[in-house]
Amino acid sequence: MPASPASREPAVLLDPENGAWSCVGRELTVVARAIRCHLDRLLAARGLTFAGFLALQELAAGTRGNSELAARLEIEAPTLTRQINKLVASGLVERIVPEHNRRCVRLSLTRGGRALLTTLRQEVAEADAEMRSCLAEEELITLRALLGRLGTRLEDLGRQRDDGWCASSSVRS
């Protein structure tokens, strides 16, 4: 009977084809960066990045505070603030400051932001289809299942270690 993943001895992380150092984390990082770069290139024509698109996408669900939005996007609030400043300057997002609590700034899509998001969703969907066109439907289903399993495993490891690292991270959406 094969050993369970938890009981396997750690292996030297060398690619069997070329002997170079390799690990799944690095491979996923490289692919994720390439995907983000591809989508950033597409969205640059509209003065946006994929991160900006994700912020617009999240705000389409409703008005949010900066901290809440940062948590939902799983990024640091200062990083989000820079992104929001660009979206506000572009007229896609507005800051709403309630009279009763001026520290409780809320973020909302403008009418222009909603209109652009409709177009962007279609463009991103087309780019996504183009990127995954090298995969058969069965392979895509398998890839998503494997990523889900890996995400679940990482969440389990995080809970086991309970050391605060990646505490807010949710690998699955």
Secondary structure as the mmCIF struct_conf table of DSSP 4:
data_model
#
loop_
_struct_conf.conf_type_id
_struct_conf.id
_struct_conf.beg_label_comp_id
_struct_conf.beg_label_asym_id
_struct_conf.beg_label_seq_id
_struct_conf.end_label_comp_id
_struct_conf.end_label_asym_id
_struct_conf.end_label_seq_id
HELX_LH_PP_P HELX_LH_PP_P1 PRO A 2 SER A 4
HELX_RH_3T_P HELX_RH_3T_P1 PRO A 5 SER A 7
BEND BEND1 ARG A 8 ARG A 8
HELX_LH_PP_P HELX_LH_PP_P2 GLU A 9 VAL A 12
STRN STRN1 LEU A 14 LEU A 14
TURN_TY1_P TURN_TY1_P1 PRO A 16 ASN A 18
STRN STRN2 TRP A 21 TRP A 21
HELX_RH_AL_P HELX_RH_AL_P1 VAL A 24 ALA A 44
TURN_TY1_P TURN_TY1_P2 ALA A 45 GLY A 47
HELX_RH_AL_P HELX_RH_AL_P2 PHE A 50 LEU A 59
TURN_TY1_P TURN_TY1_P3 ALA A 60 ALA A 61
STRN STRN3 ARG A 64 GLY A 65
HELX_RH_AL_P HELX_RH_AL_P3 ASN A 66 LEU A 73
TURN_TY1_P TURN_TY1_P4 GLU A 74 GLU A 74
BEND BEND2 ILE A 75 ILE A 75
HELX_RH_AL_P HELX_RH_AL_P4 ALA A 77 ALA A 89
TURN_TY1_P TURN_TY1_P5 SER A 90 GLY A 91
BEND BEND3 LEU A 92 LEU A 92
STRN STRN4 VAL A 93 ILE A 96
TURN_TY1_P TURN_TY1_P6 GLU A 99 HIS A 100
TURN_TY1_P TURN_TY1_P7 ARG A 102 ARG A 103
STRN STRN5 ARG A 106 LEU A 109
HELX_RH_AL_P HELX_RH_AL_P5 ARG A 111 MET A 131
HELX_RH_3T_P HELX_RH_3T_P2 ARG A 132 CYS A 134
BEND BEND4 LEU A 135 LEU A 135
HELX_RH_AL_P HELX_RH_AL_P6 GLU A 137 ARG A 161
BEND BEND5 ASP A 163 GLY A 164
TURN_TY1_P TURN_TY1_P8 TRP A 165 SER A 168
BEND BEND6 VAL A 171 VAL A 171
#
